[in-house]
Amino acid sequence: MIIAKTIGQDFGNECNRGAVGIVHSVFQRAANIRINSSGRILTITIDEIDNFTANCALVVDGKDLTEKLYVNQRVLFSPDVVFLNGTPFIGGLAKAKIWSRISNDEIMRLSVSSEKQNINDILLFMKSKLSHKSKWLDEFYSKTLNEIEVEHLIGLGEGLTPSGDDFIVGIIHGFHFLEILSSQKLDIFTRFKNRVSYLKNQTGTISRHYIDYALERQWGSNSEGIIKSIIQNDADQLEYYLSNKLAIGGSSGYDESFGIIYAFEHFFDLI
């Protein structure tokens, strides 16, 4: 049995209510489980590659979940053990560390770099670390939030989380964080989110899961670290969290990071 290291709040809630699901998809370092009753996706990962409210990070002997999990296996959750086809698979849930995103009050208490030039400089530093930019995003990156055609962006690209969706998620995370920080609510951003919510069924299950959580103001530990590092002009911390982010899933980390940059480059012109 594998021991849980960290669990997100939503993952813990599903364990406590005894949810039932099936394995949806499996990769070397992560696997997704679909909850039967709600269709929500929970994720298990090797180590803490990116803590998230719907994640469970595992202490694993070996580095390949494809040797342990298969698509369509039945998953039963309980407060301390997750069962796989009736066999104990994950233990120690009751003692695992609980991860949740930074609270709104904590965001509002962050020390902020007051110089706009500092923000511009650290964004340039961040861009210098992003060697890959998806070909799918070029035509959208230069547009204002009101000009982005969500119907063309959502689902654009390849894989379980297409580039267009990852870019959208990064934009939403960045704008949500900055709205809380500045105590400003932007109508143009609300309209953008409404369009995303209306059109999200045009993309796949896993990608829709991350869009849903973004709309609910739920981001992961790496995205949170990146955004905080930009705000506080901390290049060392930015490089740390960015390297973690870019290690996840093909181009996903790059595309979401460009979405975060987009948010910072456009937000302060709108308030």
N, C-alpha and C positions, 0 to 999 in steps of 0.2 A: 504494500500500500504506500502511496506517495503522500508526503506530508505537505499541507498547505502552509505557505509562508505569510502571504498577505491576501486578504479578500476585500473587494469593494462592497459598499453598503447594499447595492441591489443584489449582488451575488449572495450575500448573507441573508437578505430577506427571502430569496427564493429557497434557500436551504431551510430556513426556519418554518416556512409554510409547507414543506414537503413537496415541492414542485416535481413534475415529471417531464422529461424531454428526450430528444434524440441527438446524436452527434451529427452535426450538419456538414462540417468540413474540417480537415485535419492537415496541418503543416508541421514542419520540423519543430518549430518553437512555439506554436500556438494551435489551438483547436477551438471551434465554435460549437455551441450546443443551443439548439432551438427548443424553447419551452412550449409544450403542446398547447396549453390553455391560452396563452397570450401571443405566441409567435415571437416573443422577445428573444434576443440572442445574448447568451452569456459566453464568456471567453476564458479559457484556461491557458496560462503561459508558463514557459520555463523561466524561472527566476522572475525578477521584477523588471522586465524589459519596458513595460509602460503600465503603471498602476492606473486603474480605471474603476468607476463605480460598478461595472458589470464584469469585472475580471476576478480571477483567482490565480495568484502567482504560486508556483509549486517549487519545492525543493526536489530536484529530479536527479537520479543517478543515471547519467547519460544525457544526451542532448537531442533526442529525436522522438517526438511524440507520435510519429507515424508508426513506430514499433509497438505502441501501447493502445492506440485508438483507431477505430474504423468508422466510416460513415454508416449511419442508421443504427448504431448500437443504442440500446435503451439506457437512459440515465435517470436515476432516482436520487433526489436531494433529501438530506436530513440535516438536523442542526450540527452534527459533528462529522458525518461521513457522506461522501458522494459514492453511489453504487453504479457500477457499469455492468449491464446485463446480470444484475443480481449479486455481483461480486464487489466487495469494498475496493474502491479505486483511490479516492482522496480522503485522508484522515486529518485530524487535528484542526478542523475548522473552528471549533469553539475557542481554541487558544490562539488562532491566527491574528495577526495585526490587522486592524480595520483601516482601510484607506478611504478618505473622502476628500473632495476638492477643497481648496481654501475657501473660507466663508466670505460672504459679501462684506462683513465688517472688517475682516482682515485685509481684504483688497483695498478698502477705503483708507486703511491706516498705513499702506505701503508708502515708503519714502520715494518720491518721484523726482527723476532728473528734470530740473526746471528749464534747462536749455534745449531748445528745439534742435540745435546743431548736434547735441549729444545723441539725441534719438536718431537723427539722420546718419550720423557716423556709425552707430552700432547696427543700424539696418544695412549699411554698406558692408560692414564686417560680416554680418550674417549672410548676405548675398554672396560674398566671396567664398563662403564655405559650401554653397549650394552649386555643385558642379553640373547638376542635371536639372534641366527645366523641360517639362513635358511639351511636346509639339502641339498638344491639344489646347494649351492655355494661352498661346501667344495673342490671339485675337481678343481675348477677354481681359487680359491683365491691364491694358491701358484704358479700359472703359470705366466710367463712374458706376457706382452701385445701381443707380437708376437705369443705366444703359445696358447692363448685363442681361442678356436674354437667357433666363434660367432654363427655359424649355430646351435650349440648345446646349447648355452647359451640363445639365444634370444627366448622368449616365454616359457622359462623353469619355471615351477611352476604353481601356482593356482591364480585365481582371475582376476580382470580387469587389474591389473599391476603385472604380474608374477615376482617372485624374480629375475630371470635372467635379466629381463628388468630393474628393479629398480637398480640392481648392475651396469649394463651398464651405466645408466643415471648418477649415482654417479661418476663412473670413468670419464665420459666425462666432467661433471661439474668440477671435481678436476683438470684434465689435462688442460682444457681450461683456468681456473683461473691461474694456475701456468705458463702456456705458456705466458700469458699476463704479469704476475708479473716479470718473468725472461727475457722477450723479446726474448724467444727461441721458435722456431717452430720445433717440432719433427716429422720426417718422419714416424716413427713407429706408432705414434698416428694418423697421417693422414691416414695411411693405415687401422688402426683399425676402424676409423670413416667411411671410405669408405665401409668397410665390413658391418658395422652396417646399413648404409644407404641402401645398396643393399638388405639386408635381413630383413629389418624392417617390410615388409608386411607379414612376417610369424607370427606376433603377432596381438593382437586385436586392435580395434579402439582407446580406451582410452590410452593404453600403447604406441601405435605408436605416439599418440599426444605428450606425454612427451618426447619420443625419438626425435621427430622432433624438439621440442623446445630446447632440449639439444644440438643437432647438430647445431642449430642456435645461440648458446651461450646465451641462455635464461634460467636462473635458478631462483628459488624462494627465498624469504627472509630468510627462515630458512637455506637452503643450503648455501646461501651467508654468513650468520652469522656464521655457523659452520666453513667454510673455512677460513674466516677472523680471527676467534678466534684461529684456529690452527696456522696460520701464525704469529699472534701477541702474541702467548703463553698466552692467556687469558682464564684460566680455568673456571672462573665464567660465562663469556659470552658464552663459549662453552657449559656449562651445561644448560644454559637458552635456547639456540637455539636447542640443541639436544633434550631436553625434549619436546619442541614444535613439532619437527620433528617426534619423536617417537609416538606422540599422534595421528598421521594421518594414517588411513588405514591399519589395521592388521600389517603385517611384512614389509610394504613398506618403512617406515622410517628407520628401521634397515638395510634393504638390500641396500638402497641408501647410508646410512652412511658408511657401509663397503666398498662400491665403492669409496667413498671419501678417506677413509683411504688407500685403495689400491693405489689410485693415488699418495698420499703423499709418500707412502713407495717405489714406483717405479720411480717416476718422476726424482728425483735428481740423481739417478744412471744412467740416460739416457742422461744427459746434459754434 
